[in-house]
Amino acid sequence: MFKTIKNAWKTPEVRKKLLYTLLLIIIFRLGCFITVPGVDTIKLAEQMNSATGSLSGLINTISGGAFSRLSIFSMTITPYITASIVIQLLGMIIPSLEKMMKEGGEAGKQRINLYTKLTSLVLSLIEALGIYISYRNSDIFIKPGFLTGATIVLSLVTGTAILMWLGEQISNKGIGNGISMIIFVGIISRLPSGITTIWNLIVTATGISTVGIVTSLAIVIGAIVLVAGVVFVQEAERRVPVQYAKKVVGRKMYGGQNTHIPLKLAQAGVMPVIFASSFMTFPAMMIQIFASDKIGGTGFLAGLYQFSIATSSSNVAWGYSLANAIVYLLLIVGFTFFYTYATFNPSEVATNIKQNGGFIPGIRAGKPTADYLSSILTKLTWFGGLFLSLIAILPMLMRFSSIDISFGGTSILIVVGVALETVQQLESQLVMRHYKGFLEK
């Protein structure tokens, strides 16, 4: 990987793209420190400190600390991600939208992109209104009122629109997927606070702690093993061999080719975890926005709020956390199956193989091939779903201790996935320019 980055830096065109990407990342990070107008920053800091480990803490981790400052980028790029998910789901339900996605070509992609952006703005407007309503009575606004609220909502929506533009520019003129890169930068910006936490475990007020050293080593080794496992599963694939029979057309012979179908262990990627996280935190967001006075009570809404934030909070009873973990696991596995079969249709693949004169050795063409692929895909999906669940749930156990690393399983999956994708794009850029020795080890 480091060899690839070094060689990419030596290539003028690729270096220009890297510098352009870095410039936009710097703009994003600077925007995270620009607080929206009309906010008392001192009272805001007090409010956010009291919200550590809650839903606000989870949002703050993804936004790279922007939410704790109520900056113009507080909502980060999540409205765009939610809009993308909504459009994809609608594409599976609405025939005209599905046809546009599959057969629309470049014009169809542009139309889908427009729909996604418009949906993002609507969702960001709703979320911005929710943020203002949620904190309207907390004394963090200097002069609460219609004008202040309109200014804050407009600032937050504009910030999300700017992030969408930055992400699009990175994708078109830079290196990597722009939206993923913004989330990646937001997450790793919290890395220094994690390092500080580990350092404080080792060096205490009374000197160097032996227990702290052992705990820190366990955390570091665990993180390395976790990252290695994510890389292995992200890159591993089952290759199903496919042979194509020879056929004569005129005086030429075609076919006789041996190839394979790559089926990844984590076919759905990180999307099931994102879906499950959205479902788990949605009730808490709605209660916090529209019924914040019920949070500290003992009724149904209070219990639902505690259950919903158990993923990100250590101040929740173990019963809520256990129930949350079980539901979270089931949702991740369920969404893994849903998203995998939505993106890979065994019957369609089997039909395409048969129409092109191909077959899987030892398997008859047609329905037997579809059943065989479905059987393999089911086994891989079970493994991938359980693995994603394990990665997402294991870091939750850290919240039952006094250690707060600020990283969760979803964060690790996103960081590793984006890093691998970016390196692959760098390699493809070097291949296009015939860079000699770019894969030397």
N, C-alpha and C positions, 0 to 999 in steps of 0.2 A: 504494500500500500504506500509506504513512504517513498519507495523507488518510483512509483507511478506519479506521486505528487511532485517529486523532484524533477522528473522528466517533463511533466506538464508545465512547470515553471520555466523550463528552458525553451519552450515553444512559444513564440511571440503571440500568436493568435489566442492560444489557450490562456497564457498569462494575462492577456487583456481581459478575457472573460472572468478570470479569477479576481482581478482587481476591481472589476465592475460589480461583481457579486459582493465583495468585501465592502465596497462603498455603500451599497444599499443596506447591508447589514448594520453598518455604523449609523446610517440614518434611522433605521428601526430602533436601535438601542438608544439613540439620542431622544427620539420621540417618547420612549418609555419614561423619561425623566421630566417631561413637560406636563405639568398638572393642568387639568381643565380650569377655566376661569370660575371665580366665585367660591373657591374652596379654602377653608382654614386648614392649612397643612399641619399645624400642631395638633389640633383636635382630630384630624384625619389619622395621624400617626398613632394617637392613643386608641382610637377606634379599631384600627387594624391590628394593633398589638394584642388587644383583648380577643381578637377573632382568630388567633393562631390555632391551627389544627382543625378549623371548621371548614365549611364549604368555601368561604372566602380564601382560606389558606390554600385549598386545592386550585382554585382559579388563579391565585397569585403565582403559584409554581409554574403553571403553563404559560402565563403571560410574562414570565421573567421578571417579576416584581413590579410590573406596571400597574396591577390592580391595587396594590397597597398604597401607591401614590395617586391613585385615581387619575392617571395620565390619559392623554388622548388615545393611547393604544391599550387601554384597560381591558377592552373586550377581546383583544388580540384578533386572531383570524377565525375563531370558533364559529361566528355566524356563517362564514363562507363554507366551512366544513359541513355544518348542519344543512345548509342549503344544498350542497353537493349530494349529501346522503338522501335528502328529500327528493331531489330530481331523479336520482338513480332508482329509488323505490317507485316513484311515479312512472318511470320508464318501464317498469315491469308490469304495471297495471294498465296504463293508457296505451292502446295500440299505436296511435299516431305518434306519440312521443318515442315509443320503442322503435318504430320505423325510422324516425328522424335520427336516432342514435346509431342505428346499424347501417342504414342505407343513405343517409343524408349527405355523406361526403364532407368536404370542408365547409360548405354552407350550413349543413346540419350541425356541425361542431360549433360554429360561430353562434347559431341560434340557441343551442343548448347552453353555451357559455353566457349568453345574454340573459336567459331565463335564470341561470344560477346566480348571476350578479344582482338581478332585480330581487330575487328571493332573499339574497344575503342582506340587502339594504332594508327590506321589510323586517327581517328577523333582528337585525342590529338595532332598528328603531324600537322594536318591542323590548329588547334587552336593555337598551339605554334608558327607556322609560321605567323599566323595572328597577334598575340601579338607583335612579333618582328617587323614586317613590320609597324604595327600601331604606335609603339613608336620609330622607327628607327631615325626619324628626330626631336625628342624632346630633344636631348642632355642628355638623362639619361644614355647612354652607353659611357663608357670611350673611347674605340677605336672601333667605328662601322666598320664592315667589315664582310667578309665571315666567318672567323674563330670565331669571337665573336658571330655572328648569329648562327653558327652551335653549339657552346658551349651552348648558351642560350636555343635553341630549344631542344637539347639533354637533358639538365638539366630538362626542363619542362616536356618532355615526360617521362623521368625516374621517376620524382616525381609522375606523374599520375600512372605509373606502380607500384610504391611502395605503393601508396594508395589502389590500387586494391588488392595487396597482403595483406595489413593490414586488409582490409575489409573481405577478404576471411578467414583469420586466426581468426578474431573475430567471424565470423559465425560458423566456424568449432570447435574452441576450447574455445571460450568465451561465453558471454551472449548477446543475441540480434542479429539483422541483422547487419552485419558489415558495409555495404554501408550506411544504414540508420543511424547507430551510428556515422559515420564520419560526415555526414551532420548535425546531431543533435548537436554534439560537436562544429562544426564550427559556428552554429547559436547561441548557448547559450554563446559562448565565447564573443559575442557582448553585453551580458546582462549588464556587468559593465558600459559600456558607456551609456546605457539607464538609469541606476540608477543615474549616474553622471548628466545626462541631467535633470532628475526630481529633483535632489538635487539643481542644479543651478537655477531651477525655484523658489524654496522655499527660498534659501539663496542667495541674490543678493549683489552687492557691497554696496548698501545703507541699508542693513539689511534684516530682514525676510519679505517676500512679502506675504500679505494676498491673493492676486489674485493668486500667485504662489501655495499657499497651496491648494486653491480650485481647481485649474487646475490639480495639482498632484493627489489629491483625485479622481477627475473625471477620470484621466488616469488609476489609479490603479483599481478603481471599474469597469471601462470599460473592462480592461484586464481580471479581474476575471470573469466577466459575459461572455466574449468572450471565455475564456478557458472552462468554465462550459458548454457553448453551444456546443463547439467542442466535449467535452467528451460525452455529451448526445447523439449527432447525431452519433458519432463513435461507441457507444455501443448499441444504440437502434436498434431494429429489429422487423419485422413483422413475426410472426410465423404462417405459413399456416398448419393447421392440416392435417395429412395423416393417413388413416387406411388401414391395410392389412388384407384381408380375410383369414380365417382359411382354411387349406387344409390338406388332409390326404395322406401321402406317406408311403405305407406299413402299419406298425402298429403304426406309429408315426404321430402326428399332428403338423403341422408347421403354423406359421403366427399368426393372431389374435393380431397383434402388433399395438399400437398407437404411432405415432411419429409426427414430424413436419418438415417443410422446413423453415429454418431461412433466411429471406430476410432483409438485413440491409438497413437502411435509406441511408447511404453513401456507397452503394455497390461498387463503383469505387474507394473509398478512396480519396487520394490526387492526383492521377494520372491525372485527367482532368485539375487541376490547373497547374501541371508541363507541360503538353502538351500545354496549352494555353499560359503560360509564354514563352515557347520556341518559339512558333509561333510569339508572339508579339515582342520579343527582337531580333529575327533572322535578320530582315532588318537592325536594328541599328548596329548589329555586322558586317554585310557585308559592310555597308557603312563606318563604322569606320575603317575597315581593308583596303578596296580597294578604297575608295573615301573620305578620311578624310578631304580633302581640300574643299569639298562641304558642310560640316556640318554647317559652319557659314554663308552660303549664303541664298538666297531666292527662289531657284528653287525647282523642284519636289523632288530631293533627300534630300534637307534640310528639307522640310516639312515632308517627310516620316520618317526621322530620329527623328524629334521632336515628331511626333505621336507615334513612336515605343518606345521611352524612357519615355513617359508620365507616365507609370506605376511606374517608380522608381525615377522620377525627379520632384522637385517642381519649377524648373525654366522654365516651359513650359506654354504657353498660355492656358487659360481655355478651349478654343475651342478644342485644341488638346487633353486635358485631358478628356473632356466630350466624344469626339468621341472614344478615347482609352478605356474608361470605358465601353461604350456600346458594342464595338466589343469584349472586354475582357469577358464581361458577356455572350454574345452569344456563344463565343468559349468554355467557361467553360461548359455551358449547353449542347452544341452540343457534346463535348468530353465526358461528363458524360453519355449521351445516348449511344454513340459509344462504350465506354469501358465497360459499364454495360452489354449491349447485346452481346458484344464479349466474356465476361467471364461467362455469364449465359444465356443459350438457353432454353426458356420455352418449345419449342416443344420437345427438347431432354429430358428434365426432365419429361415431361408428358408421353413420350414413355417409359422411364425407370420405372415410377410408374405403368403404365399399364402392362408391361411385368412381374413385380414382384407381380401382383395381388393386387395392392393398388388403392386407390381412395381418393379424397377429398370429405368429407361429403357434400352432396347436389349438387355435380358437377359430370356430367358424365365423364367417362374416355375417353382419346383420345384428339380430337381437342377441345372440350369444356374446358377440364382441361388446355390445352396450352393457350387458350384465356383468361381464368380466371387468370392464373399466369402472363400472359403478361399485363393484365389490372392492376393488383396490382403493378407489377414492374414499369409500366409507371408512376403511381401516385407517387411511392416512388422515382423514378429517377427525376421527376420534382422537388420534394421537396429537394432532395439531391443536384441537380444541382444549384437551386436557393440559397440554403444555402451556398454552396461553393463559389458562385459568390459574395454573400453578405460579407462573411468573407474575400474574396480576395480584394474586392473593398473598404470596409469601412475604413481600415487603410490608403488608399490613400488620404482620406480627411484630415488626419493629416498633409500632406505635403503642404496644403494651408495655414497652420499656421507657426509660427516661431519655432515650436517644431519638433525635429528630434529624434525619438525613435529608429531608425535603425531596426525596426521589421515590417514585413508585414504580410498579411493574410496567405500567403504560408508558411512563417516561423513558424507561430503559429500552423498551421495544421500539419506540419512535426514534430515539437517538441512534441506536445500532442500525435500524433499518435505513434511516436517512444517510448515515455515514457510508453504508455499503452501496446504496444507490448512487451517491455522489462519486465515489471512487470508480464505479462501473461506467458512469458517464465520462469521467476523465479518460479512462482507458479507451472508450469508443471515440472520443475526440482525437486521441493520439493515433488510433488506427486509421481514421479518416485522413490524417495528414502524413501517413506512412513514416511515423517517427521510428527510426532504427533503434532497436534494442529497448523498446519501452517496457517490455515484460521481463527484462533481465532480473534475475534474483541473486 
